[in-house]
Amino acid sequence: MADIHIEAAKKNIEQKGFLDIEIDVNLDLFSEIERLKKEKNAIILAHYYQEPDIQDVADFIGDSLGLAQQAEKTKADIIVFAGVHFMAETAKILNPHKKVLLPDLKAGCSLADSAPAQLFKQFRDKHPDHIVISYINCTAEIKALSDIICTSSNAQKIIESLPPEQKIIFAPDKNLGAYLKKKTGRDMVLWNGACIVHEIFSLEKITRLKIRHPKAKVIAHPECEEPVLRVADFIGSTTSLLKYSMQDDAQEYIVATETGILHQMQKESPHKTFIPAPPENMCACNDCPYMKLNTLEKLYLCMEYEEPQIIMDENLRAAALKPIQRMLEISHRYGL
């Protein structure tokens, strides 16, 4: 009977998602997830932007570079990726023989969506003497059209590892690309893409917050627009922002990135105050609507029924693997 129930649930998930699967309200999801991890030799990789409950049950929490590195070396049979679609794709690219699960297949990425593969190929073909460095926040198709993948943690080192005369296309994030042009002095051709979360911060509202909290430091992700980066006391990847908040002497921080990171910041520095930088809209905080599609309930269900699963064409996977391997090689070389 259990097998029949599981097969019926899988079919329901394929057709409708998890919305119609009922969970016993008395079920302890935390202990059930721990049980499933042991029984199925599964690992949960979670991005810093996930909801606190998911971060607390994850085996590893990190930014895109850290998660890719963990996916590369895991001995688990099942990788459950609590993040967005391109992250789970990256795990599958690195682990073709492992089962990779994503709690909600609709957890996409506005930045990845901003670079359609067909249009990007036309763009790349217009610059045949350029190397393509693509930010990891892109689809497998864009990775396959790239020479090297990077993250916000290692992008500067990767760019600087290339000869000064080498021409570069940087995609898909124009804000990160503009920041890197300024940091490295390289005249890169930029694709016109952006992240909805990091583009919506209000400089005016951040300025007002600074007036109310004069001792607070502004820390920002380089995907933010240039006016916000201009007023930042520190700019860095998600992991770098977390480390800075732990090591710096300030007691208050205005954090210009997705609000999920505040959970780890508060856990590591409970005596400090972390204020989410406000967006231009009427919302009080800045959540990624895609990241927040994943929930603890969906995480449990995807582990129980081992669906939804990331399936990828082998030719695409092999093509996308090469630039990721180049990134990991350069990262290892520089100890990143």
C-alpha positions as CSV (number, residue, x, y, z in Angstrom):
1,M,0.0,0.0,0.0
2,A,2.9,2.4,0.8
3,D,4.3,2.0,-2.7
4,I,0.9,2.7,-4.3
5,H,0.6,5.8,-2.1
6,I,4.0,7.1,-3.1
7,E,3.4,6.5,-6.8
8,A,0.1,8.3,-6.6
9,A,1.7,11.2,-4.8
10,K,4.5,11.4,-7.4
11,K,1.9,11.6,-10.2
12,N,0.1,14.3,-8.3
13,I,3.3,16.2,-7.9
14,E,4.1,15.9,-11.6
15,Q,0.7,17.2,-12.5
16,K,-0.1,19.8,-9.9
17,G,2.9,20.3,-7.7
18,F,2.8,19.9,-3.9
19,L,-0.3,22.1,-3.3
20,D,-2.7,19.1,-3.0
21,I,-0.5,16.9,-0.9
22,E,-1.7,17.0,2.7
23,I,0.7,16.9,5.6
24,D,-0.3,15.7,9.1
25,V,-0.3,18.9,11.2
26,N,1.2,16.9,14.1
27,L,4.2,15.8,12.0
28,D,7.6,17.1,13.3
29,L,9.1,18.2,10.0
30,F,12.5,18.8,11.4
31,S,12.9,15.3,12.8
32,E,11.3,13.8,9.7
33,I,13.7,15.6,7.4
34,E,16.7,14.4,9.6
35,R,15.3,10.8,9.3
36,L,15.0,11.1,5.5
37,K,18.5,12.4,5.2
38,K,19.9,9.4,7.0
39,E,17.7,6.8,5.3
40,K,18.4,8.1,1.8
41,N,22.0,9.4,2.2
42,A,20.7,12.8,1.2
43,I,22.4,16.2,1.7
44,I,20.5,19.5,1.9
45,L,22.3,22.5,0.4
46,A,20.7,25.8,1.2
47,H,21.4,29.3,0.0
48,Y,21.6,32.2,2.5
49,Y,18.4,33.6,1.0
50,Q,16.2,30.7,2.1
51,E,13.7,31.0,5.0
52,P,15.2,30.5,8.5
53,D,13.7,27.1,9.0
54,I,15.3,25.7,5.9
55,Q,18.6,27.2,6.8
56,D,18.4,25.6,10.2
57,V,17.8,22.1,8.8
58,A,20.4,22.3,6.0
59,D,23.7,20.5,6.0
60,F,25.5,23.4,4.3
61,I,24.5,27.0,4.0
62,G,26.4,29.2,1.6
63,D,26.5,31.5,-1.4
64,S,26.8,30.3,-5.0
65,L,30.5,29.5,-4.9
66,G,30.3,27.6,-1.6
67,L,27.3,25.7,-2.7
68,A,29.0,24.7,-6.0
69,Q,32.0,23.6,-4.1
70,Q,29.9,21.5,-1.8
71,A,28.0,20.0,-4.7
72,E,31.3,19.1,-6.4
73,K,32.6,17.1,-3.5
74,T,29.5,15.5,-1.8
75,K,29.4,11.8,-1.3
76,A,25.6,11.9,-0.9
77,D,23.3,9.9,-3.2
78,I,20.7,12.6,-3.3
79,I,21.3,16.4,-3.3
80,V,18.3,18.4,-2.2
81,F,18.9,22.0,-3.3
82,A,17.1,24.6,-1.3
83,G,17.7,27.5,-3.6
84,V,16.6,28.4,-7.2
85,H,16.6,26.5,-10.4
86,F,20.0,27.5,-11.8
87,M,21.7,26.4,-8.5
88,A,20.1,22.9,-8.7
89,E,21.1,22.8,-12.4
90,T,24.7,23.5,-11.4
91,A,24.6,20.7,-8.9
92,K,23.3,18.3,-11.6
93,I,26.0,19.5,-14.0
94,L,28.6,18.5,-11.4
95,N,26.8,15.3,-10.4
96,P,25.3,13.6,-13.5
97,H,24.8,10.3,-11.7
98,K,23.2,11.7,-8.5
99,K,19.6,12.6,-8.0
100,V,19.2,16.3,-7.6
101,L,15.9,17.6,-6.2
102,L,14.5,21.1,-6.0
103,P,11.5,21.7,-3.6
104,D,9.7,23.9,-6.1
105,L,10.5,23.9,-9.8
106,K,8.9,27.3,-10.1
107,A,11.8,28.8,-8.0
108,G,13.5,30.5,-10.9
109,C,15.7,33.6,-11.1
110,S,15.0,37.0,-12.6
111,L,18.6,37.5,-13.5
112,A,18.9,34.1,-15.2
113,D,15.7,34.9,-17.1
114,S,17.2,38.2,-18.4
115,A,19.6,36.3,-20.7
116,P,17.7,34.1,-23.2
117,A,20.2,31.7,-24.7
118,Q,19.4,32.4,-28.4
119,L,19.8,36.1,-28.0
120,F,22.9,35.7,-26.0
121,K,24.5,33.5,-28.6
122,Q,23.9,36.2,-31.2
123,F,25.4,38.8,-28.9
124,R,28.5,36.5,-28.3
125,D,28.9,35.9,-32.0
126,K,29.3,39.6,-32.6
127,H,32.4,39.6,-30.4
128,P,34.4,36.5,-31.6
129,D,37.6,37.7,-30.1
130,H,36.1,38.0,-26.6
131,I,36.2,35.4,-23.8
132,V,32.8,35.0,-22.1
133,I,32.8,35.1,-18.3
134,S,29.3,34.4,-17.0
135,Y,28.0,34.9,-13.5
136,I,26.8,31.6,-12.1
137,N,23.3,33.1,-11.8
138,C,22.4,32.0,-15.3
139,T,20.8,29.0,-17.1
140,A,22.7,25.8,-18.2
141,E,22.3,27.0,-21.7
142,I,24.2,30.3,-21.0
143,K,26.8,28.3,-19.1
144,A,27.3,26.2,-22.2
145,L,27.9,29.3,-24.3
146,S,30.5,30.6,-21.8
147,D,34.3,30.1,-21.3
148,I,34.4,30.6,-17.6
149,I,31.8,30.8,-14.9
150,C,32.3,33.1,-11.9
151,T,30.5,34.1,-8.6
152,S,30.5,37.4,-6.8
153,S,33.1,35.8,-4.5
154,N,35.7,34.9,-7.2
155,A,34.8,37.2,-10.2
156,Q,37.5,39.7,-9.6
157,K,40.3,37.0,-9.2
158,I,39.0,35.3,-12.3
159,I,39.1,38.4,-14.4
160,E,42.5,39.4,-13.1
161,S,43.8,35.9,-13.9
162,L,43.4,36.6,-17.6
163,P,46.0,38.5,-19.7
164,P,45.4,42.3,-19.7
165,E,45.0,42.3,-23.5
166,Q,42.3,39.6,-23.4
167,K,38.9,41.0,-24.4
168,I,36.0,40.0,-22.2
169,I,32.2,39.7,-22.4
170,F,30.6,39.7,-18.9
171,A,27.1,38.4,-18.5
172,P,24.4,38.5,-17.4
173,D,24.5,41.0,-14.5
174,K,25.2,44.6,-15.7
175,N,25.5,45.9,-12.2
176,L,28.0,43.3,-11.1
177,G,29.8,43.8,-14.4
178,A,30.0,47.6,-13.9
179,Y,31.4,47.1,-10.4
180,L,34.0,44.7,-11.7
181,K,35.0,47.0,-14.5
182,K,35.7,49.7,-11.8
183,K,37.6,47.2,-9.6
184,T,39.8,45.6,-12.3
185,G,40.1,48.5,-14.8
186,R,39.1,46.0,-17.6
187,D,37.0,47.4,-20.4
188,M,34.4,44.6,-20.6
189,V,31.4,44.3,-22.8
190,L,28.4,43.8,-20.6
191,W,25.1,42.0,-21.2
192,N,22.1,44.0,-20.1
193,G,20.7,41.8,-17.3
194,A,19.9,42.5,-13.6
195,C,18.4,40.9,-10.5
196,I,15.0,42.3,-9.4
197,V,16.0,42.1,-5.7
198,H,19.1,44.1,-6.0
199,E,17.8,46.7,-8.4
200,I,14.9,47.8,-6.3
201,F,16.8,49.3,-3.3
202,S,15.9,52.9,-2.6
203,L,18.9,55.2,-2.2
204,E,16.6,57.8,-0.7
205,K,15.2,55.4,1.9
206,I,18.7,54.2,2.7
207,T,19.8,57.8,3.2
208,R,16.9,58.3,5.6
209,L,17.8,55.2,7.5
210,K,21.4,56.5,7.8
211,I,20.0,59.7,9.4
212,R,18.1,57.7,12.0
213,H,21.0,55.3,12.6
214,P,24.1,57.5,12.1
215,K,26.5,54.8,13.5
216,A,25.1,52.1,11.2
217,K,27.3,50.9,8.3
218,V,25.8,50.2,4.9
219,I,27.0,46.8,3.5
220,A,25.9,45.9,0.0
221,H,26.1,43.1,-2.6
222,P,27.7,44.1,-5.9
223,E,24.6,43.2,-7.8
224,C,23.1,46.5,-6.4
225,E,23.0,49.6,-8.6
226,E,25.9,52.0,-8.6
227,P,24.3,54.8,-6.5
228,V,23.7,52.3,-3.7
229,L,27.2,50.9,-3.9
230,R,28.6,54.5,-3.8
231,V,27.2,55.0,-0.3
232,A,28.2,51.5,1.0
233,D,30.9,51.1,3.6
234,F,31.6,47.6,2.4
235,I,30.7,45.7,-0.8
236,G,31.0,42.0,-1.1
237,S,29.5,38.6,-1.9
238,T,26.8,37.2,0.5
239,T,29.5,35.3,2.4
240,S,31.8,38.3,2.5
241,L,29.0,40.4,3.9
242,L,28.4,37.8,6.7
243,K,32.1,37.6,7.6
244,Y,32.4,41.4,7.6
245,S,29.5,41.8,10.0
246,M,31.1,39.2,12.3
247,Q,34.6,40.7,12.3
248,D,33.8,44.5,12.1
249,D,33.5,46.6,15.2
250,A,30.2,48.4,14.3
251,Q,27.0,47.5,16.2
252,E,24.5,48.4,13.5
253,Y,24.3,47.5,9.8
254,I,22.0,48.4,7.0
255,V,22.1,45.4,4.7
256,A,21.5,45.8,1.0
257,T,20.9,42.3,-0.2
258,E,18.2,39.7,0.1
259,T,16.8,39.5,3.7
260,G,17.5,35.8,4.2
261,I,21.1,36.5,5.1
262,L,20.0,38.4,8.2
263,H,19.1,35.1,9.9
264,Q,22.8,34.0,9.8
265,M,24.1,37.5,10.7
266,Q,21.8,37.6,13.8
267,K,22.8,34.1,14.8
268,E,26.5,34.9,14.5
269,S,26.3,38.3,16.1
270,P,23.2,38.3,18.4
271,H,24.4,41.5,20.1
272,K,24.3,43.5,16.9
273,T,21.5,45.1,15.0
274,F,20.8,44.3,11.3
275,I,18.4,46.5,9.3
276,P,17.2,45.4,5.9
277,A,17.8,48.1,3.3
278,P,14.4,49.2,2.1
279,P,13.2,48.9,-1.5
280,E,11.5,51.5,-3.6
281,N,8.1,49.7,-3.3
282,M,5.8,49.8,-0.2
283,C,7.2,46.5,1.2
284,A,9.2,46.9,4.4
285,C,11.9,44.4,3.3
286,N,13.4,43.0,0.2
287,D,12.7,39.3,-0.3
288,C,13.3,37.3,-3.4
289,P,9.9,35.9,-4.5
290,Y,11.6,32.9,-6.1
291,M,13.8,31.9,-3.2
292,K,10.9,32.1,-0.9
293,L,8.8,29.7,-2.9
294,N,10.7,26.9,-1.1
295,T,9.2,26.0,2.3
296,L,9.9,23.5,4.9
297,E,6.8,21.5,3.9
298,K,7.9,21.4,0.3
299,L,11.4,20.4,1.4
300,Y,10.0,17.5,3.3
301,L,7.7,16.3,0.5
302,C,10.4,16.5,-2.1
303,M,12.6,14.3,0.1
304,E,9.8,11.9,0.9
305,Y,8.8,11.4,-2.8
306,E,12.1,12.3,-4.4
307,E,10.4,14.8,-6.7
308,P,10.7,17.2,-8.5
309,Q,14.0,16.1,-10.0
310,I,16.4,18.0,-12.2
311,I,16.7,16.3,-15.5
312,M,19.2,17.5,-18.1
313,D,20.3,16.6,-21.6
314,E,23.8,15.1,-21.4
315,N,25.3,17.2,-24.3
316,L,24.1,20.4,-22.6
317,R,25.4,19.2,-19.2
318,A,28.9,18.3,-20.7
319,A,29.1,21.7,-22.4
320,A,28.0,23.6,-19.3
321,L,30.5,21.6,-17.1
322,K,33.6,22.9,-18.8
323,P,33.3,26.6,-17.8
324,I,32.3,25.6,-14.2
325,Q,35.4,23.4,-14.0
326,R,37.5,26.3,-15.1
327,M,36.0,28.4,-12.3
328,L,36.6,25.8,-9.7
329,E,40.2,25.4,-10.8
330,I,40.9,29.1,-10.6
331,S,39.2,29.3,-7.2
332,H,41.2,26.4,-5.9
333,R,44.4,28.1,-7.2
334,Y,43.7,31.3,-5.3
335,G,42.3,29.5,-2.2
336,L,38.8,30.9,-2.6
